[in-house]
Amino acid sequence: MDLLNTMEYFFTDIFESQKDLDLKVYVEASPKNIFKKKDYEGNIREYKRLKNLALQIDTEAIEVDQNDYELMELFCMFDEMLALYNLYTDRGIAVQDFLRRKAAGEKPANSEYKDVTTKQKSTAAAFSRSYNDLSVAYADYIQRRSEEA
């Protein structure tokens, strides 16, 4: 398995769908949509689907030239970003599950909502930083390779 193709797969097939899901969840949470029915189950299914796609990326099977320091650095950044992504999806699932239970008439504690949203926000920030750093390093690596060719 090739690192650059695997990263491209994550960026285009998984993360683009994640951005669509994040936008949908954000729009559903806006005050103007407070009385509209939300599809928490569908959101949970989509989070799980995207997480499963990311979990299918076996970083141990990726072959990286040990002499290419920049590529090794990209590999480490990608592996770390994938771990954060999986945690990010877990936290998104937890928030949607809380909201689903509340909409179904359960009475979960407000402290639980604060807990799941705080964890989700901190994980989202960490994932975003990791993703952005990786994106910049990836673009720089691709540019250097094209200049060398």
RAVENWO-V421092 format. One line per field, one symbol per residue. ss: DSSP state (a for helix, b for strand, c for the rest). phi: phi as a letter, one per 20 degrees, with the letter a starting at -180 (. if undefined). A space follows every 50 residues. Layout:
ss: ???
phi: ???
This chain:
ss: cbaaaaaaaaaaaaaaaaaaaaaaaaaaacaaaccccccaaaaaaaaaaa aaaaacccaaacbcccccaaaaaaaaaaaaaaaaaaaaaaaaaaaaaaaa aaaccccccaaaaaaaaaaaaaaaaaaaaaaaaaaaaaaaaaaaaaaac
phi: .effffffgffeeefffffffgffffffefgfdfdefddfffffffgfff fffffffeffefecffeegffffggffffffffffffgfgfffffffgff fffeofdfffffffffffffffffffffffffffgffffffffffffff
